[in-house]
């Protein structure tokens, strides 16, 4: 059996795994991007109080392996609170937490490093604060952070693999189940790689669309 024979033969299994992987990122991406952008803006605006706390939390989360966070939230944390949460939502929470602080760092640094002379020039030209943000800061900052944001999204996609360790039937866990049945690791994991490559290409395509839509003709703004 070649790769495509395996994909066709076990299409229902791959379909389930793909559905769960897409479900994970469909929740994680908007949560991480929204909360990350919000916390990045807040940490810049209130550098001397809330910002310090957010930055410290960011360092703490970045220094802690995602596996540790995932297992801690799935086992001892739920035991302490005497609750039971479905593994897929535990994975969403854990990976969203990491995504949030990764995005927060990028937003904070981008705003912090934004050239003040652009804002001063805009005020001299008579632009109000809203126009400065929408027509100058937003497109320039978006252009600056977009490559880093894409990298984060791809990293987060790869992090969903770890959800298999708490019994989430995403692509990698499905591949393990298929491999246990027919033992064709090269073909099976290559097939998984193809699925992840296709999703990553879609992410790059969407990011390219955002770049064209929101950062073109900046010099004319």
C-alpha positions as CSV (number, residue, x, y, z in Angstrom):
1,X,0.0,0.0,0.0
2,X,1.3,3.4,-0.9
3,X,0.5,6.7,0.9
4,X,-2.6,7.5,-1.1
5,X,-3.9,3.9,-0.8
6,X,-3.6,4.2,3.0
7,X,-5.3,7.6,3.0
8,X,-8.2,6.2,0.9
9,X,-8.5,3.0,2.8
10,X,-8.6,4.8,6.2
11,X,-10.3,7.9,5.0
12,X,-12.9,7.9,7.7
13,X,-10.2,7.7,10.4
14,X,-8.2,10.5,8.8
15,X,-11.4,12.5,8.4
16,X,-12.1,12.3,12.2
17,X,-8.5,13.2,13.0
18,X,-8.5,16.1,10.6
19,X,-11.9,17.3,11.9
20,X,-10.6,17.4,15.5
21,X,-7.3,19.1,14.5
22,X,-9.3,21.8,12.6
23,X,-11.6,22.1,15.6
24,X,-8.7,22.7,17.9
25,X,-7.1,25.4,15.8
26,X,-10.5,27.0,15.0
27,X,-10.8,27.7,18.7
28,X,-7.2,28.3,19.6
29,X,-6.4,30.8,16.8
30,X,-9.1,33.4,17.5
31,X,-8.6,33.0,21.3
32,X,-4.9,33.3,21.2
33,X,-4.8,36.2,18.6
34,X,-7.5,38.2,20.4
35,X,-6.3,37.7,24.0
36,X,-2.6,38.1,22.8
37,X,-3.3,41.3,21.0
38,X,-5.3,42.7,23.9
39,X,-2.7,41.7,26.6
40,X,0.1,43.1,24.4
41,X,-1.7,46.5,24.0
42,X,-2.5,46.5,27.8
43,X,1.1,45.6,28.8
44,X,2.4,48.4,26.6
45,X,-0.1,51.0,27.9
46,X,0.4,50.1,31.6
47,X,4.1,49.2,31.5
48,X,4.8,49.9,35.1
49,X,2.1,47.8,36.7
50,X,-0.1,45.4,34.8
51,X,2.5,45.2,32.0
52,X,5.1,43.9,34.4
53,X,2.7,41.1,35.5
54,X,1.9,40.2,31.9
55,X,5.5,40.1,31.0
56,X,6.5,37.9,33.9
57,X,3.6,35.5,33.1
58,X,4.8,35.4,29.5
59,X,8.3,34.4,30.6
60,X,6.9,31.8,32.9
61,X,4.7,30.2,30.2
62,X,7.4,30.4,27.6
63,X,9.8,28.6,30.0
64,X,7.3,25.8,30.8
65,X,7.1,22.9,28.2
66,X,3.6,22.6,26.7
67,X,3.5,19.0,27.8
68,X,3.9,20.0,31.4
69,X,1.1,22.6,31.1
70,X,-1.2,20.1,29.3
71,X,-0.7,17.3,31.8
72,X,-1.0,19.6,34.8
73,X,-4.3,21.0,33.5
74,X,-5.6,17.6,32.6
75,X,-4.8,15.7,35.8
76,X,-3.9,17.5,39.0
77,X,-5.7,20.8,38.3
78,X,-9.0,19.0,37.6
79,X,-8.5,16.8,40.6
80,X,-8.0,19.7,42.8
81,X,-11.1,21.5,41.5
82,X,-13.0,18.2,41.5
83,X,-14.2,18.7,37.9
84,X,-13.9,16.7,34.7
85,X,-13.3,18.6,31.4
86,X,-13.2,16.9,28.1
87,X,-9.6,16.4,26.9
88,X,-10.2,18.4,23.7
89,X,-11.2,21.5,25.7
90,X,-8.3,21.1,28.1
91,X,-6.0,21.0,25.0
92,X,-7.7,24.2,23.7
93,X,-7.2,26.0,27.0
94,X,-3.5,24.9,27.4
95,X,-2.4,25.7,23.8
96,X,-4.5,28.9,23.7
97,X,-2.6,30.0,26.9
98,X,0.8,29.5,25.1
99,X,-0.5,31.2,21.9
100,X,-1.8,34.2,23.9
101,X,1.5,35.0,25.5
102,X,3.5,34.4,22.3
103,X,1.3,36.8,20.4
104,X,1.4,39.2,23.4
105,X,5.2,39.5,23.3
106,X,5.1,40.3,19.6
107,X,2.4,42.9,19.9
108,X,4.1,44.5,22.9
109,X,7.5,44.8,21.1
110,X,6.0,46.0,17.9
111,X,4.1,48.8,19.6
112,X,7.1,49.6,21.8
113,X,9.4,49.9,18.9
114,X,7.0,51.9,16.7
115,X,8.8,55.1,15.5
116,X,7.3,58.1,17.3
117,X,8.1,60.4,14.5
118,X,5.4,58.8,12.4
119,X,2.8,59.7,15.0
120,X,4.2,63.2,15.4
121,X,4.1,63.8,11.6
122,X,0.5,62.5,11.4
123,X,-0.6,64.9,14.2
124,X,1.1,67.8,12.3
125,X,-0.9,66.8,9.3
126,X,-4.1,67.1,11.3
127,X,-5.0,63.4,11.7
128,X,-6.9,62.4,14.8
129,X,-6.0,59.5,17.1
130,X,-8.4,57.1,15.4
131,X,-7.0,57.9,11.9
132,X,-3.4,57.6,13.2
133,X,-4.2,54.1,14.6
134,X,-6.1,52.8,11.6
135,X,-4.2,54.4,8.7
136,X,-0.7,54.5,10.0
137,X,0.0,52.3,13.1
138,X,-2.2,49.3,12.2
139,X,-0.9,48.7,8.6
140,X,2.8,49.3,9.6
141,X,2.6,47.2,12.7
142,X,0.7,44.4,10.8
143,X,3.3,44.3,8.1
144,X,6.0,44.1,10.7
145,X,4.4,41.3,12.9
146,X,2.8,39.2,10.1
147,X,5.8,36.9,9.5
148,X,6.1,36.3,13.3
149,X,2.4,35.7,13.7
150,X,2.4,33.2,10.8
151,X,5.3,31.3,12.5
152,X,3.3,31.2,15.8
153,X,0.2,29.9,14.0
154,X,2.3,27.1,12.4
155,X,3.9,26.3,15.8
156,X,0.5,26.2,17.4
157,X,-0.7,23.8,14.7
158,X,2.2,21.5,15.5
159,X,1.4,21.8,19.2
160,X,-2.0,20.1,18.6
161,X,0.0,16.9,18.2
162,X,0.4,16.8,22.0
163,X,-3.3,16.7,22.5
164,X,-3.0,13.0,21.5
165,X,-1.3,12.4,24.8
166,X,-4.5,13.2,26.7
167,X,-6.6,11.0,24.4
168,X,-7.7,13.6,21.9
169,X,-8.3,11.9,18.5
170,X,-6.5,14.4,16.4
171,X,-4.4,13.5,13.3
172,X,-1.4,12.2,15.1
173,X,-3.4,9.9,17.4
174,X,-5.4,8.6,14.5
175,X,-2.1,7.9,12.6
176,X,-0.9,5.9,15.7
177,X,-4.1,3.9,15.7
178,X,-3.8,3.1,12.0
179,X,-0.1,2.2,12.4
180,X,-0.9,-0.1,15.2
181,X,-3.2,-2.0,12.8
182,X,-1.1,-2.2,9.7
183,X,2.4,-1.1,10.7
184,X,3.3,1.1,7.8
185,X,5.0,4.0,9.7
186,X,6.7,5.6,6.7
187,X,3.6,5.9,4.6
188,X,1.3,6.7,7.5
189,X,3.3,9.5,9.0
190,X,4.2,10.9,5.6
191,X,0.4,11.1,5.0
192,X,0.1,13.0,8.3
193,X,2.9,15.3,7.2
194,X,0.9,16.0,3.9
195,X,-2.2,17.0,5.9
196,X,-0.2,19.4,8.1
197,X,1.6,20.8,5.1
198,X,-1.7,21.6,3.4
199,X,-3.1,23.3,6.5
200,X,0.1,25.3,6.8
201,X,-0.1,26.4,3.2
202,X,-3.7,27.6,3.8
203,X,-2.4,29.6,6.8
204,X,0.3,31.2,4.6
205,X,-2.3,31.9,1.9
206,X,-4.7,33.7,4.4
207,X,-1.8,35.7,5.8
208,X,-0.8,36.7,2.3
209,X,-4.4,37.9,1.7
210,X,-4.3,40.0,4.9
211,X,-1.0,41.5,3.8
212,X,-2.4,42.5,0.4
213,X,-5.6,43.9,1.9
214,X,-4.3,45.8,4.9
215,X,-0.7,46.8,4.1
216,X,-0.7,47.7,0.4
217,X,-0.3,51.3,-0.7
218,X,0.9,52.4,2.7
219,X,2.9,55.3,1.2
220,X,-0.4,56.7,-0.2
221,X,-2.2,56.7,3.2
